[in-house]
Amino acid sequence: MFDLAQCIEDWNFPDPAQADAEGLLAWGGDLRPERLISGYARGIFPWYEAEPILWFSPDPRWVLEPSRLHVSRSLRRRIREARFELRFDTAFREVIEACAAVPRPGQAGTWITPEMVDAYVALHEKGVAHCVESWRDGQLVGGVYGVSLGAAFFGESMFALETDASKVAFVTLVERLQSFDFRLVDCQVQTDHLTRFGAEAWPRQRFLEVLGEVLRAPTVEGPWTLGRPLPG
């Protein structure tokens, strides 16, 4: 159990309004769990490939409201086929390491450094970072991971080794968030992939205002499962 209010109070960040045009707000510090939690609660996240650690709060912010998830007919058909076995939180480190290793068009490296892997595994062990995994024939072939605070999920990355493996995992995640009455999925920046799911650009100020509201909800700490109800 962690104290969100205490994390915010103990680990200060600059006002997100001070971020530059690319969203860069601050640099330095470390990736200890309490600092990461405080950053996410303020709408700030780390994104860098080499030291120093860079902290961002972009404007606009790309956000998906779970209730407005759009799933194409072809993807719905693929989900009904049950090609993949879906699991929550059984292979978190493997998912994040696969996200770091998978080649991405236009990217020569990755921001998911070994230090980042260890930092998010520590968040997972605290019950506030989660993953959804797509398995086939005993092999991990896709997944998505992120951080959960209050009624907000902060998506970090996804990977696929087979067609639609990450998309099926993402839909499974968002539909689970709907059952938890989550209000938003923070997609951070725009991608065509997430836009097709219904993500929209929000002014940073709107995002921060809604984030402040949804953080009043209790955090559904992990591990999660496909059938776990909200406590209470």
Secondary structure by P-SEA (a helix, b strand, c coil): cccaaaaaaacccccccccccccccbbbbbbcaaaaaaaaaacbbbbbccccbbbbbcccbbbbccccccccaaaaaaaaaccccccccccaaaaaaaaacccccccccccccaaaaaaaaaaaaaccccbbbbbcccccccbbbbbbcccbbbbccccccccaaaaaaaaaaaaaaaaacccccccccccaaaaaaccccccaaaaaaaaaaaaccccccccccccccccc
